[in-house]
């Protein structure tokens, strides 16, 4: 029974991660056409596609540290 409760508490986190990844993966295939329309090449496409994961690598530890320091705040 305890393992079921532990798994159920992970569901919201996994759902948010899935929705974020889905949003990124829906836009990524159409980015090729936008880059080509503005005269870009494969290098420009690669740089644009890599910006989201790069900022995620930079921002995740910062947001995690803020969450540990200040806790969770509710917005009304």
C-alpha positions as CSV (number, residue, x, y, z in Angstrom):
1,X,0.0,0.0,0.0
2,X,2.9,2.4,0.8
3,X,4.4,1.9,-2.7
4,X,1.0,2.8,-4.3
5,X,1.0,6.1,-2.3
6,X,4.6,6.8,-3.3
7,X,3.8,6.2,-7.0
8,X,0.7,8.4,-6.9
9,X,2.6,11.3,-5.5
10,X,5.0,11.3,-8.5
11,X,2.1,11.5,-11.1
12,X,1.8,15.3,-11.0
13,X,5.5,15.8,-11.5
14,X,5.6,13.3,-14.4
15,X,2.5,15.0,-16.0
16,X,4.1,18.4,-15.9
17,X,7.3,17.0,-17.4
18,X,5.4,15.3,-20.1
19,X,3.4,18.4,-21.1
20,X,6.6,20.5,-21.2
21,X,8.3,17.9,-23.4
22,X,5.3,17.6,-25.6
23,X,5.1,21.3,-26.2
24,X,8.8,21.4,-27.1
25,X,8.6,18.4,-29.4
26,X,5.5,19.8,-31.3
27,X,7.3,23.0,-32.1
28,X,10.7,21.5,-33.0
29,X,9.7,19.9,-36.4
30,X,8.2,23.2,-37.7
31,X,11.3,25.2,-36.6
32,X,13.1,23.9,-39.7
33,X,10.7,25.7,-42.0
34,X,10.9,28.9,-40.1
35,X,14.7,28.8,-40.1
36,X,14.7,28.2,-43.8
37,X,12.2,31.0,-44.5
38,X,14.5,33.5,-42.8
39,X,17.6,32.2,-44.6
40,X,19.1,30.0,-41.9
41,X,21.0,26.8,-42.3
42,X,21.5,23.6,-40.3
43,X,23.8,25.3,-37.8
44,X,21.2,28.0,-37.0
45,X,18.6,25.3,-36.6
46,X,20.8,23.3,-34.3
47,X,21.6,26.4,-32.2
48,X,17.9,27.3,-31.9
49,X,16.9,23.7,-31.1
50,X,19.6,23.6,-28.4
51,X,18.6,26.8,-26.6
52,X,15.7,25.3,-24.7
53,X,17.7,22.3,-23.2
54,X,20.6,24.6,-22.6
55,X,18.6,27.0,-20.5
56,X,16.9,24.1,-18.8
57,X,20.4,22.9,-17.7
58,X,21.3,26.4,-16.4
59,X,17.9,27.2,-14.8
60,X,17.0,24.0,-13.1
61,X,19.6,24.1,-10.4
62,X,18.9,27.7,-9.8
63,X,15.2,27.1,-9.4
64,X,15.8,24.1,-7.2
65,X,18.0,26.1,-4.9
66,X,15.4,28.9,-4.7
67,X,12.8,26.2,-3.9
68,X,14.9,24.8,-1.1
69,X,15.7,28.2,0.3
70,X,12.3,29.9,0.1
71,X,9.9,27.0,0.0
72,X,6.7,26.8,-2.0
73,X,4.7,29.9,-2.2
74,X,1.0,30.0,-3.2
75,X,-0.2,32.7,-5.6
76,X,-3.8,34.0,-5.2
